[in-house]
Amino acid sequence: MPILPRSATDALVSATIVIGADRSGAPVRIDVEELLATRLLVQGNSGSGKSHLLRRLLEQSASIVQQVVIDPEGDFVTLADAFGHVVIDGSAYDAAEIAKLAARIRKHRASVILTLDGLELEAQMRCAAVFLNTLFDAPRDEWYPALVVVDEAQMFAPAAAGDVSDEVRRLSLSAMTNLMCRGRKRGLAGVIATQRLAKLAKNVAAEASNFLMGRTFLDIDMARAADLLGMERKQAEQIRDLERGHFLGLGPAIARRPIGVRIAEVETSARNVIHGLMPLPNAGGAAMESLLLSEPLAMEPMPRAPEPEVVPVESEELLGQIAGFVPAGENVEPPVEPSLFAAEETAADIAAVLAEMALEPDCTFQPAAQLYQDFTVRCRMLRILPGMDLNAFRRRFAMAVAGIADDAQPQWADLLHIAREVPDDLLAPFLVLARAAVEGAPCPDDETLATIYGTRSSGRIRRLLEHLEKSNLIVVRTDYGGRRSVGIPALGLTTAPVEA
């Protein structure tokens, strides 16, 4: 089995991407894992390179994290060809179908692009609101980490009433507020981009902790950008002088002090690429006048060559595409049938990954979905397939936390046979107690059990022990000296006593 060099391994574990270079040419990186927790705001006038920046971010992180793009102009659909994103044409579906698609996206962790360029502004806002709210309302077991990129965010979170009804504005603004204010706990990391900070609702912009500020000319936008970057008003003038593709970056995922960034090249391009200057037509003067006036003006204009009609995909077919989505980082040739030696080696690598994760501080306090995402990334780093779904991972991780990373070790066979009936959320503390009994070790104290269980409440640990005892899984004994021991009836073994 091929092993990556240590430098490549460290880069993938830390999940950092290169977004560009600073003035000295040194690479400027974004920590994607930190970005998931702290969100990003991108600002820049038209022509500043804002879409280029978003495209670079999406391309570089496509193999690391699930991506959901709200694309009002249809600029990012070309990512589908290179990275396998599923394109959803918002104009082809009704509200119920959009909600069903969004629910499937959360369930199957598909990277998608919701393109809204075929809709009027009010319809775009309604569609985006239904889509974002469904992502937000997903069941807890589906709170997988995902980057939610919203281009032209000032359209969906306007600072003031505009040309749309108050009902639509409130609906869209509420969805954007949920994304930026409460989405983190659900695994949704908002990346919002806007041309005008002054037109973006302040309560939405204020929730971002990372900023990439591009060229802008209006004083009100420069002042808000300077405030977010922690710069004095006099320093804000440099924002006006930024070149195309240059941004000032700040935030825990980028840099602790404002840093100039020149965004690196991208692999894909938008469909509507704006070309540079072109030669003017040779006709001029009388010849051009003849071209313009040779036909009577009252006649109907010559029909334009028909553009190929894009046939919308049926919702059921699109749901099938989402269900079969394979992330770009996992889109590799299927491995050949492994030999027994290779299978044993893979199992050992998976056990080592689980053991390494179990040793990290506060790992038991993290959601299972987030831990599973981390596990799959580490497996891809080693060029191995995880070989388990989220439910199987929960149990294997609980075993690893209890110090039993490899379920094939014969000394744990009887214990693991008994543990098959233990609920997932109780498995780790039960295994810790049972392992101590098998080894004749002292009974774990409340603090240890609380850490294993992922709580800081001693009361919950007392209730946990009572529940395990009522389930006939353990027997708690406290002697007159106040020392506690725990017996495992099914094994006929007891831990050594310890001060309770």
Secondary structure, DSSP 8 states (H G I E B T S, - for coil): -----HHHHHHHHHTEEEEEE-TTS-EEEEEHHHHHHH-EEEE--TTSSHHHHHHHHHHHHTTTSEEEEEETTS-STTHHHHH--EEEEGGGS-HHHHHHHHHHHHHHT--EEEE-TTS-HHHHHHHHHHHHHHHHT--GGG---EEEEESSHHHHSBSS--SS-HHHHHHHHHHHHIIIIISGGGTEEEEEEES-GGGB-HHHHTT--EEEE-----HHHHHHHHHHHT--GGGGHHHHT--TTEEEEEETTTEEEEEEEEE---S---SS---------S--THHHHHHHHSS-TTS---------------HHHHHHHHHT---GGG---------HHHHHHHHHHHHHHHHHHHTSTTGGGS-HHHHHHHHHHHHHHTT------HHHHHHHHHHHHTT---TT-GGGHHHHHHHTTS-HHHHHHHHHHHHHHHHT-B---HHHHHHHHT---HHHHHHHHHHHHHTTS-EEEE-TTSEEEEEETTTTEE-B-EE-
